[in-house]
Amino acid sequence: MDSSLPETSAVELRRLIGTRQLSPVELMDACIARIEALNPAINAICATDFDRARETARQAEAQVMRGAPLGPLYGLPLGVKDLQDTAGLLTTYGNVGLRGNVPTADNLLVARLRAAGAIVTAKTNVPDMGAGANSRNPVWGATGNPFNPALNAGGSSGGSAAALAADLLPLCTGSDTGGSLRIPAALCGVVGLRPSPGLVANDARPLGWSVISVLGPMGRTVADTALQFAASVGPDPRDPLSYPVDASQFWPLKDIDLSRLRVGTTEDFGICIVDPEIRRVFRQRVEAIRPLVAQCEPVDLQLGDADRAFDVLRAESFVAAFADTFRNAPETLGPNVRANVEMAAAITLADRAWAHLEQTRIQRRFAKAFEQYDLILAPVTPVSPFPWTELFAGRIDGQDMRNYYHWLGLTYVVTLATNPALSLPCGTDEHGMPFGLQMVGRLHGDAQLLSAAQALEQVFAASPTLCRPRPDLQALAQARPELKSIVTHPPLHGEPGSFPGGRTAV
């Protein structure tokens, strides 16, 4: 077995499988071995499905040898975020009330990825019910950053980002409300795409017409991310926002001429609190990009009270999802979820109307800006990764945060605008941790955004200061941080990772 296989890109792995140069069984065994060797250091993987994944890989190998038609993700091991239902595989949402939950059906995204040939191998860790940008919960514990396991990996798709950064799996899923794809991607040095609403149909969103929560892909490169994205898009009658789309526009990506791009830049969208260090790093990245493009200048979006608008819209979505549980079993909800539901108690119908009006105004401000620019660039996070023992960043640049998600303003203002946004690895910050560049595209311009990101990625690859950073996997293999110390409820039957009716954790 080639131990370096897990480090190979998903695009190349799929090519090797399709040309019969690589067996899906060999690839699966290599990924499982990598998970067993490195996951104890970062706790990115929670529930696993190794036996069934190996059997599926054997079936896939037989199909390849028979010359059967192969889907775009055929034979590729897949990590699924633990907020997304997987048939026959434990799905806990990181919540004590769901520690034994084994769904009988996949959610729509997982079903599509399986149909494209991906092999569900494991679940990836999340915050309790996905609330927050630090992937720690009382079921599985905390996910550490592969560059330093004592620091956080972001969230809520933190397990997916950490798993990709450590080359545990070639592809992972994610979702994004206030930045849950972009933030962990930035902190772990991988790519995360928040698509335009409706491109990836979601049959599990409580508010069917809400645009703030989307599902999306995550990969180690832009091409890997685009490959998964193309297999994810399309309509479904259970999602009223979804619509028909030509997946071929997303894969393979078309080349783009960077020298013709008009780029707007902002350090803080005019309203976000950002650490001076992050501002310095962002300015350095802008100066590196400036000679590559036709135009690169600051943009003033005049976003008004985006913070309050997001407060209201986020609280509204949490009430829709958790009000019954909050009434009947509040002890099963983590502090972040309870905070959002409690906030909703003071929100009036007039507040909701104002928030929706404010969001519409913000969307139109972005639309106006994109008459002048092809891309808007910003930082993804306002701080370098902090210890995972801190639930959230409570203070930035000498200012206290209003609540547990206020520090995510750089990403949630883009959520309000509904534009597609991608986190692109862009070297490291002043602490040697990954730095993510937030690239925002036109609404429904996801293909152009991905092409621009790939063009920048290719330029960055030749620069030691701009290329995607890689964690020290040899050092990681020796690390054994205490990532489960926040677990307050022992696993069922008293055995770590053992769950009745489900499969087990690593």
N, C-alpha and C positions, 0 to 999 in steps of 0.2 A: 504494500500500500504506500502510495506517495504522500508523505506527511505534509508536503507543501500545497497539495490540492486546495485546501480551504482558503488559501491566499490568492487563488486565481479568480479573475473577475467572473461574474455570472454570465456575461456575454460570451466569454471564451469557453467557460465550462459547457454552456449549451451548444456551442459549435462543436466541441470535442465529442459530446454525446451524440449529436446528429451525424457526425462522420465516423462513428463507431471506434473512436480512439480512446474513449473513456466510458467505463461502465457506470451506470447510476448506482450500482451496489458499491463499487470502489469509492465513489464520491461520498455516499452516505456514511460508509464506515469511517472515512477520513474526517468528516464533520463531527460525527459522534465522538471519535477519539479526541478531537480538538476541544469539544465541549467538556468532556470528562477531565481533560488536563487543565483547562484554563478557567472554566466557569466558577470553580470554588473561590477564585480570587476576585471576581466581580459580581457574581450572583445576578447575571443578566437573564439567564434561563431559569424558568420556574418549572411548570409541568412539562414532562417529556412524553413522547410517543414513539420510542425507539423501535420496539418490536414491530409495530404496524408500519413504521417508516421503512424499515429494512425489507419487510415483505412487499411493500409497494415498489421499492426500488428493484427488487427481483422481477416483479411483473413488468416494470418499465424496461428493464434490460431485455426481457424476452420480446417485447414489442419492437424495440430497436433492431434486434437481430432478425425479426420477421420482415423488416422494411415497412412497418406500419406508419401512417402519417403521425407526425409528432407535433404537439402543441408548442407554443413559443417558450414556455418555461419547463419543457419536458425534462424530468429527472432532477430538477434543482431542489435541494432541501430548502424549506421555508420556515422562518420563525413568525409566529402569529402573536400579535399584541394581546395580552390577557384581558382586554376589554371586548374581544371579538369571539363570538361563539364558535366552537369547533366540535363537530359531532364525535361523541365518544371520548373526548379528551377534556380533562378538567379545565374549567373556565371560572376563575374565582373573582375577577375584577379587583383583586387585592383586598377583598372585603371578608371579614370574619363570618358574615351571614351566608356567604357563598362558598365556604371552604370545601363543600362536598358537591358542588354543582357540576354535573356532567351533561352538557346539552345533547339532545338527540339529533340536532341538525346544525350544519354550518350556517353562519351568517352569509349574506349574499356575496360579500367580497371574497371570503374564504372559498366559497363554492366556485366562484369564477376562477380563482387562482388554481384550485385543484383541477378544474376542467381544462386549464391551459397546460397542465402537466406538472405543476409544482407539487412537491411532496411535503405535507405538513409534518414537521419533525419535532417541534417544541413550542411552548408558549414563552413570551418574553415579559419581563416584569414591568409593573406600573405602580403609580401611587394608588392609594385606596380610592376606588371608583374613578380613577383617572383625574382626580382633583389636585392640581398642583404640578409644579415642574421639578420635583425631586422624587424619583421613583423609589419609594419606600412604603411599606405597608405592614400590617400586623400578621399577615399570613406568611409571606415569603421573606420579609426583611428588606434590606436596602440593596440597591444596585450601585456599585462603585464605578468610578470612571476608569477605563482601561489605562489611562495615562498616569493615574494616581488613585488607587482604590479608596483612599481616605476621603476623596472628594466626590461630589455628586455627578451623576451622568445626565442630569436633566430629566425632563418628563413632559408629558406623561408617557411618551414612547421611549423612555430611557433604557429599558431592557433591550429593545430592538437596536437602538443606536450603539450601545455598548457591545452587543453581540456581533454586530457588523465590524466595529472598530477592531475587535480582537480576532476577527476572521473565524468566528464560530459557525456562521452560516452565510451563504452568498446573498440571500434576499430576506427582508423582513417587512412586515406591514406596520402601519402606524395610523394615527388619527390626529386631528388638530382642531382645537377650539380657540385657545388664546396663544398658541405657539407650540403645541405638543409634538409636532413633527420637526419644526425648525430648531427649537431650542436644544433638544438632546443631540440632534445632528451636529449643531455647532459645537457643543461642549465635548463631543466625542470624535470630531473630525471626519464625519461622513456626510452624505447628501440626503436631505429630506425635502420633499415637495408637498406644499399645501396647494392642491389644485383649485381651479375655479369651481364653485358649488355646482353640483349636478353632473359633473363628469364621471365621478365614481358613485354609482347608486348605493344608497344606504337604507336597508330595510329595518334598521334598529334605532333610528333617530326618533325620539318621542314626538318632537314637534316637526312634522313633515315638511312644513314650509320655512323652517328656520335655516338661514344660510351661514350661521356662525360655526357649525361643526361639520367637518368634512373628513372623509377617509382618504388616505394617500400612501404612496410608496416611499421606501427608504432603501438606499444602496450605498456601496462604497464609492461608486463613480456615477457621473451623470448618465452614462449609457446604461448601466445596470438599473438605475432608477427608472429611466424611460422604458426599458424593456418590460419591467413589472407593470408600469403605468399603462402601457398599451394593452396589456392583458386584463386590466381592471376596469376600463371605461365601458360605458354603454348604459342604455335605459333599463328600467325595471318598473312595472306598474305600481309597486309598493313604495316607490320614492317619487313624489310628484315633482321634484326639482330635476330629476334625471331626464336626459334627452338623447336621441340618436347622435352618434359621433363616429367619424371615420378614424379608427384606431391607427391606421397606417401613417397618419400625420405625426404620431408620437414615436414610431419605431419602423425603420431606422430614422434617426434624426437627420434633418437636412443641414448642410453646411451653411454657416452664416458669416458674413464679412464684418468683423469687429470694427473695422475702420469707418464704417458707415453708421455706426450706432450713436444715437444721442442719449446721453446719460445724465440723469439728475441725481444728486447726492444729498443725504441728510444724516446728521449725526444723531438726531433725537426727535425728528418729526415735529420739532417746535414745542413739544410738551413733555417728553420723556426724561426721566432722571437717569443720567449715564455717568459711570465712573470716568474720571479724567484719563485713566490708563486706556480704557476702551476707545475713548475719543482719539487718543494719540495713535493707537494701532490702526483705527479706521482711516485716519487721515493719511497714514503711510500707504495703506492699500489703495486709496483713491489716487494718490500720486503715481503709483505703479500702473494703474489702469489708464490714467489720463492720456499717455502717448498712444494708446492702442485704439482709441475711439475718436469719432468725429467731434464730439462735444461732451464736455464733462464739467458740470457746474452745480452749485447748490440750488436746491428747490425749496420753496416755501409753500407748504400745503395748507396752512391756516386751518388746523383741524378743530379748533374750538374745544369743547368739553368732551373729548373722546373717552376720557377715563370714566366719567359718570355714565355715559351712554353704554359702555361695556359693562359697568356694574349692573345696570338694569337688565340688559339683554342676557347676561350670564345668569343672573338670579332667576329670571323667567325660565330659562332652560333647565335649571336645577330643580325648580319647583315642579316642572312638568315630569321630571325623571324620578324625583325622590320624595315628594310630598307625603305619599302614603307611608313610606318607610319611616319618615321623620315623625309621623303621628303615632305609628304603631310599634316601632322598634328603633328609637333614636340611638340607643346604645350601640347599634351595629354600624352606624355611620361615623366616619372619621371627622376630625375637627374642621377640615377644609370644606367638606360637603355641608356639614351643619351650618357653618358660617354663611354659605351662600343661601341656604334655605331660610335662615333667620333674617338675612338682609331683605329678602323678598317681602317679609311681613310689613315693612314700612314703605313699600312701593305702591303707589296708587295707579289707577288707570291713566291718569294724566301723565304720570311719570313714564309709563310704557309708551304712550303716544309720542311724548317728547323724544324718548330714546330712539324710536323708529324713525322719526323725522330727522334727528341728528345723524343717525347712521346713513340715511339717504343723502343728506348734505355732504357727509364725508365721502361717500362713494362718488358723488358728482365732482367733488374737488379732485379726487384722484383721476377721474375720467378726463377732466379738463387738463390736468398736468400731462397726461399721456397723449394729448394733441401735440405737445412740444417734445416729449421724450419717448424713447423706446424702452428704457429701463429706469428704475429708481433703485439706488443702492443705499443700504443702511447697515448698521451692525445688527446682529441677531439678539444678543444679550447685552445688558448694561454692565455686567461684572464677569470676572473670571470665575471658573467653578469654585464653589465654596464647600466646606465639609458636608457630607451627607447627613450628619447628625443635626444640622440646622434645617428645620422644616422648609424655610424659604429665606430669601435675602431680605432681612428686616430693615437694613439701612444702607443707602447708596449715596456716595458723595456728600456725606454728612446730613442726609435727609432721611427721616423715617418713612417707611412705606405705609400706605393707608390700610392695606390688608395683605393677605398671603399671595395675591397674584399681581399687585401693583407693579412689582419689579419686571413684569412681562410686557410692559407697555410698548416696547419696540416691535413686538410681534402682534399684539392684539389690536393695535390701530390698523394694521393691514387686514386683519380678520374683519374688522368693521367695514373696510372698503370693499371686501370680497374679491380682491385681485389675487391671482395666483402668485405664490412666493416660494422661493427656493433658498435653502441654506447651502452655500458652497464652501467647502473647506478652503482656507486661505492662510496657510502657515500657522504660526503660534503667536500667543500674546506675550506680554512681558514676564509672565510666570512660566513660560514654556508649555502652556496648555493650548489646545486647539482654538483657533479663531474662525468663526463662521461669518461669511459675508451674506447678508440678506439681499437677494435679488428679487425685485417686484416687477411683474409684467402687466400688460394690459389684461383686462377682464376677458376671459376666453382665449387669451393669447398664450396658452400653456405650451404649445409646441415651439413657438418662437422663444419663449423664456428658456426652455430646456436647451434649444440650439445655442442660444447666447451663453448659457452656463457651460455647455460643453466646450465652446470655443475658448472661453476664459480658462477653463480647467486645463486645456491643452497648453495654453501659454504658461500658466502657473507651474505645470509639471516640470518645466525646464529651470525653475528658480528654486534654490534651496530655502529661500525665505517665504515663498508663496505656495509651494506644493503642499499636497495633502500630507499632514504629519502622520506618523505611524507609531503606535505604542511599542514599548520594549516587551515583546512577548516572552522572552527568556526570563526577564525579571518578574513578569506577571505570573509565570508558572510557579515561581517560588513564593509568591505573596499569599498570605493567609489572613487577610483582615477580618475583623469581627463585624461582618455585615448583617448578622441576624440579631444583634443585641436589642433592637427595638421591638422584637416580636413579643407581644403581650399575651397571646393566646397560643398555647402549645398545639401542634398539629394533632389531628384526631388519632386516637389509639396510642398517643404518646410517642409515635415514631416520626422523626423529621422527614417530611416529604411524603408520608403515606396517607392515602385518601381512599375510603371505600368507594368502589364503583368507578374509580378513575384510574388514571395512570400516575406514575410517580414523578417526583421532582428529582433533579440532579442533586 
